[in-house]
């Protein structure tokens, strides 16, 4: 099994505080060409989660997005007509 250690630095997408993390990535998906990974990291200042998208192979930071929480689907309300 392939294992990689990636060091990332970014700014919190909510409050702008500098952040960083060292991540250990492993699994068969790392061998795929153009593999991307996503990790949620809470900001130590504002406590909001950041979704960090990166390339595990070389540690390239692709994007940092706010975490909108769990996806909630709207259940249609039946019509009583």
N, CA and C atoms as an extended XYZ file, in Angstrom:
243
Properties=species:S:1:pos:R:3:atomname:S:1:resname:S:1:resid:I:1 pbc="F F F"
N         0.839       -1.175        0.000 N   UNK     1
C         0.000        0.000        0.000 CA  UNK     1
C         0.889        1.245        0.000 C   UNK     1
N         0.512        2.208       -0.793 N   UNK     2
C         1.268        3.446       -0.936 CA  UNK     2
C         0.947        4.394        0.215 C   UNK     2
N         1.983        5.013        0.795 N   UNK     3
C         1.825        6.008        1.856 CA  UNK     3
C         2.617        7.253        1.505 C   UNK     3
N         2.013        8.414        1.750 N   UNK     4
C         2.684        9.686        1.518 CA  UNK     4
C         2.434       10.609        2.693 C   UNK     4
N         3.416       11.440        3.013 N   UNK     5
C         3.249       12.462        4.030 CA  UNK     5
C         3.292       13.813        3.326 C   UNK     5
N         2.264       14.626        3.566 N   UNK     6
C         2.111       15.907        2.873 CA  UNK     6
C         2.023       17.015        3.913 C   UNK     6
N         2.794       18.084        3.701 N   UNK     7
C         2.733       19.253        4.574 CA  UNK     7
C         2.069       20.381        3.795 C   UNK     7
N         0.985       20.947        4.368 N   UNK     8
C         0.219       22.000        3.703 CA  UNK     8
C         0.135       23.234        4.586 C   UNK     8
N         0.149       24.400        3.965 N   UNK     9
C        -0.067       25.683        4.641 CA  UNK     9
C        -1.120       26.446        3.859 C   UNK     9
N        -2.073       27.088        4.562 N   UNK    10
C        -3.126       27.864        3.919 CA  UNK    10
C        -3.685       28.853        4.931 C   UNK    10
N        -4.604       29.703        4.501 N   UNK    11
C        -5.290       30.617        5.410 CA  UNK    11
C        -6.741       30.166        5.545 C   UNK    11
N        -7.296       30.320        6.719 N   UNK    12
C        -8.676       29.933        6.990 CA  UNK    12
C        -9.591       30.702        6.050 C   UNK    12
N       -10.518       29.992        5.428 N   UNK    13
C       -11.409       30.651        4.473 CA  UNK    13
C       -12.510       31.441        5.175 C   UNK    13
N       -12.607       31.337        6.500 N   UNK    14
C       -13.623       32.092        7.232 CA  UNK    14
C       -13.043       33.334        7.908 C   UNK    14
N       -11.918       33.172        8.651 N   UNK    15
C       -11.381       34.312        9.401 CA  UNK    15
C       -10.028       34.803        8.883 C   UNK    15
N        -9.394       34.062        7.969 N   UNK    16
C        -8.127       34.490        7.395 CA  UNK    16
C        -6.890       34.164        8.219 C   UNK    16
N        -7.041       33.399        9.290 N   UNK    17
C        -5.891       33.019       10.117 CA  UNK    17
C        -4.995       32.035        9.373 C   UNK    17
N        -3.676       32.141        9.555 N   UNK    18
C        -2.782       31.160        8.917 CA  UNK    18
C        -2.950       29.792        9.565 C   UNK    18
N        -2.930       28.752        8.724 N   UNK    19
C        -3.096       27.384        9.200 CA  UNK    19
C        -2.109       26.480        8.505 C   UNK    19
N        -1.888       25.316        9.078 N   UNK    20
C        -1.016       24.327        8.471 CA  UNK    20
C        -1.305       22.962        9.044 C   UNK    20
N        -0.966       21.928        8.293 N   UNK    21
C        -1.175       20.558        8.754 CA  UNK    21
C        -0.205       19.636        8.041 C   UNK    21
N         0.192       18.591        8.733 N   UNK    22
C         0.959       17.512        8.129 CA  UNK    22
C         0.026       16.311        8.064 C   UNK    22
N        -0.189       15.809        6.866 N   UNK    23
C        -1.153       14.739        6.639 CA  UNK    23
C        -0.467       13.482        6.146 C   UNK    23
N        -0.908       12.356        6.648 N   UNK    24
C        -0.426       11.061        6.168 CA  UNK    24
C        -1.522       10.489        5.280 C   UNK    24
N        -1.207       10.303        4.016 N   UNK    25
C        -2.163        9.780        3.040 CA  UNK    25
C        -1.762        8.357        2.690 C   UNK    25
N        -2.769        7.479        2.614 N   UNK    26
C        -2.479        6.104        2.213 CA  UNK    26
C        -3.693        5.518        1.510 C   UNK    26
N        -3.431        4.538        0.666 N   UNK    27
C        -4.506        3.841       -0.028 CA  UNK    27
C        -4.194        3.635       -1.487 C   UNK    27
N        -4.963        2.758       -2.101 N   UNK    28
C        -4.749        2.422       -3.506 CA  UNK    28
C        -5.043        3.599       -4.432 C   UNK    28
N        -5.917        4.501       -4.029 N   UNK    29
C        -6.281        5.645       -4.874 CA  UNK    29
C        -5.141        6.612       -5.126 C   UNK    29
N        -4.093        6.578       -4.303 N   UNK    30
C        -2.965        7.486       -4.491 CA  UNK    30
C        -2.180        7.176       -5.756 C   UNK    30
N        -2.277        5.947       -6.242 N   UNK    31
C        -1.542        5.555       -7.446 CA  UNK    31
C        -2.225        6.038       -8.723 C   UNK    31
N        -3.467        6.514       -8.618 N   UNK    32
C        -4.182        6.982       -9.803 CA  UNK    32
C        -3.604        8.301      -10.288 C   UNK    32
N        -3.592        8.466      -11.589 N   UNK    33
C        -3.101        9.710      -12.178 CA  UNK    33
C        -4.057       10.848      -11.823 C   UNK    33
N        -3.518       11.984      -11.486 N   UNK    34
C        -4.288       13.187      -11.123 CA  UNK    34
C        -5.204       12.967       -9.919 C   UNK    34
N        -4.777       12.150       -8.953 N   UNK    35
C        -5.570       11.905       -7.748 CA  UNK    35
C        -5.661       13.191       -6.932 C   UNK    35
N        -6.808       13.431       -6.339 N   UNK    36
C        -7.039       14.570       -5.454 CA  UNK    36
C        -7.550       14.021       -4.131 C   UNK    36
N        -7.322       14.755       -3.064 N   UNK    37
C        -7.793       14.360       -1.745 CA  UNK    37
C        -8.444       15.564       -1.078 C   UNK    37
N        -9.362       15.292       -0.162 N   UNK    38
C       -10.046       16.340        0.579 CA  UNK    38
C        -9.991       15.985        2.057 C   UNK    38
N        -9.678       16.969        2.870 N   UNK    39
C        -9.669       16.784        4.322 CA  UNK    39
C       -10.335       18.008        4.948 C   UNK    39
N       -11.099       17.759        6.010 N   UNK    40
C       -11.727       18.857        6.744 CA  UNK    40
C       -10.867       19.144        7.971 C   UNK    40
N       -10.462       20.410        8.115 N   UNK    41
C        -9.595       20.813        9.225 CA  UNK    41
C       -10.237       22.005        9.932 C   UNK    41
N       -10.492       21.903       11.248 N   UNK    42
C       -11.069       23.034       11.971 CA  UNK    42
C       -10.017       24.111       12.252 C   UNK    42
N       -10.441       25.347       12.131 N   UNK    43
C        -9.558       26.479       12.425 CA  UNK    43
C        -9.407       26.607       13.940 C   UNK    43
N        -8.172       26.768       14.444 N   UNK    44
C        -7.990       26.912       15.893 CA  UNK    44
C        -8.503       28.252       16.427 C   UNK    44
N        -8.727       29.234       15.556 N   UNK    45
C        -9.193       30.557       15.994 CA  UNK    45
C       -10.719       30.651       15.980 C   UNK    45
N       -11.347       30.403       14.807 N   UNK    46
C       -12.802       30.567       14.688 CA  UNK    46
C       -13.561       29.246       14.786 C   UNK    46
N       -12.846       28.120       14.815 N   UNK    47
C       -13.415       26.778       14.980 CA  UNK    47
C       -14.306       26.326       13.830 C   UNK    47
N       -14.228       26.998       12.694 N   UNK    48
C       -14.985       26.585       11.518 CA  UNK    48
C       -14.145       25.613       10.701 C   UNK    48
N       -14.790       24.595       10.126 N   UNK    49
C       -14.071       23.627        9.302 CA  UNK    49
C       -13.705       24.215        7.946 C   UNK    49
N       -12.508       23.907        7.499 N   UNK    50
C       -12.033       24.239        6.161 CA  UNK    50
C       -11.932       22.927        5.383 C   UNK    50
N       -12.478       22.888        4.180 N   UNK    51
C       -12.317       21.736        3.309 CA  UNK    51
C       -11.091       22.015        2.446 C   UNK    51
N       -10.034       21.275        2.689 N   UNK    52
C        -8.771       21.476        1.988 CA  UNK    52
C        -8.651       20.404        0.909 C   UNK    52
N        -8.561       20.840       -0.341 N   UNK    53
C        -8.431       19.927       -1.474 CA  UNK    53
C        -7.001       20.050       -1.982 C   UNK    53
N        -6.324       18.894       -2.120 N   UNK    54
C        -4.920       18.917       -2.507 CA  UNK    54
C        -4.575       17.696       -3.340 C   UNK    54
N        -3.406       17.777       -3.985 N   UNK    55
C        -2.859       16.652       -4.735 CA  UNK    55
C        -1.872       15.936       -3.817 C   UNK    55
N        -2.184       14.691       -3.415 N   UNK    56
C        -1.309       14.002       -2.464 CA  UNK    56
C         0.088       13.718       -2.992 C   UNK    56
N         0.214       13.531       -4.280 N   UNK    57
C         1.497       13.151       -4.873 CA  UNK    57
C         2.593       14.175       -4.596 C   UNK    57
N         2.259       15.466       -4.768 N   UNK    58
C         3.278       16.497       -4.595 CA  UNK    58
C         2.903       17.578       -3.577 C   UNK    58
N         1.732       17.436       -2.938 N   UNK    59
C         1.317       18.399       -1.922 CA  UNK    59
C         0.826       19.719       -2.464 C   UNK    59
N         0.437       19.769       -3.741 N   UNK    60
C        -0.096       21.000       -4.317 CA  UNK    60
C        -1.469       21.288       -3.740 C   UNK    60
N        -1.641       22.480       -3.180 N   UNK    61
C        -2.919       22.902       -2.632 CA  UNK    61
C        -3.811       23.341       -3.788 C   UNK    61
N        -4.940       22.677       -3.961 N   UNK    62
C        -5.854       22.981       -5.065 CA  UNK    62
C        -6.873       24.048       -4.680 C   UNK    62
N        -7.489       23.906       -3.486 N   UNK    63
C        -8.530       24.849       -3.079 CA  UNK    63
C        -8.806       24.690       -1.592 C   UNK    63
N        -9.310       25.744       -0.973 N   UNK    64
C        -9.769       25.711        0.411 CA  UNK    64
C       -11.167       26.321        0.419 C   UNK    64
N       -12.134       25.541        0.899 N   UNK    65
C       -13.531       25.951        0.878 CA  UNK    65
C       -14.129       25.859        2.281 C   UNK    65
N       -15.154       26.682        2.568 N   UNK    66
C       -15.828       26.518        3.854 CA  UNK    66
C       -16.622       25.222        3.863 C   UNK    66
N       -16.747       24.625        5.027 N   UNK    67
C       -17.530       23.396        5.175 CA  UNK    67
C       -18.968       23.781        5.456 C   UNK    67
N       -19.858       23.373        4.572 N   UNK    68
C       -21.273       23.702        4.735 CA  UNK    68
C       -21.998       22.710        5.628 C   UNK    68
N       -21.278       21.757        6.194 N   UNK    69
C       -21.884       20.763        7.054 CA  UNK    69
C       -22.491       19.640        6.231 C   UNK    69
N       -23.283       18.809        6.876 N   UNK    70
C       -23.865       17.687        6.143 CA  UNK    70
C       -24.846       18.164        5.078 C   UNK    70
N       -24.893       17.428        4.000 N   UNK    71
C       -25.819       17.761        2.922 CA  UNK    71
C       -27.222       17.379        3.367 C   UNK    71
N       -28.123       18.330        3.278 N   UNK    72
C       -29.508       18.058        3.654 CA  UNK    72
C       -30.372       18.197        2.405 C   UNK    72
N       -31.092       17.152        2.147 N   UNK    73
C       -31.959       17.147        0.985 CA  UNK    73
C       -33.361       17.566        1.405 C   UNK    73
N       -34.004       18.339        0.535 N   UNK    74
C       -35.381       18.731        0.816 CA  UNK    74
C       -36.299       17.589        0.394 C   UNK    74
N       -37.114       17.154        1.318 N   UNK    75
C       -38.072       16.101        1.023 CA  UNK    75
C       -39.336       16.783        0.530 C   UNK    75
N       -39.832       16.401       -0.656 N   UNK    76
C       -41.044       17.052       -1.157 CA  UNK    76
C       -42.247       16.778       -0.266 C   UNK    76
N       -43.048       17.812       -0.101 N   UNK    77
C       -44.269       17.687        0.692 CA  UNK    77
C       -45.392       17.242       -0.231 C   UNK    77
N       -46.118       16.178        0.113 N   UNK    78
C       -47.190       15.707       -0.784 CA  UNK    78
C       -48.320       16.724       -0.881 C   UNK    78
N       -48.937       16.785       -2.018 N   UNK    79
C       -50.051       17.666       -2.260 CA  UNK    79
C       -51.345       16.971       -1.823 C   UNK    79
N       -52.206       17.695       -1.169 N   UNK    80
C       -53.482       17.119       -0.717 CA  UNK    80
C       -54.637       17.550       -1.613 C   UNK    80
N       -54.374       17.861       -2.861 N   UNK    81
C       -55.418       18.284       -3.794 CA  UNK    81
C       -56.262       17.130       -4.212 C   UNK    81
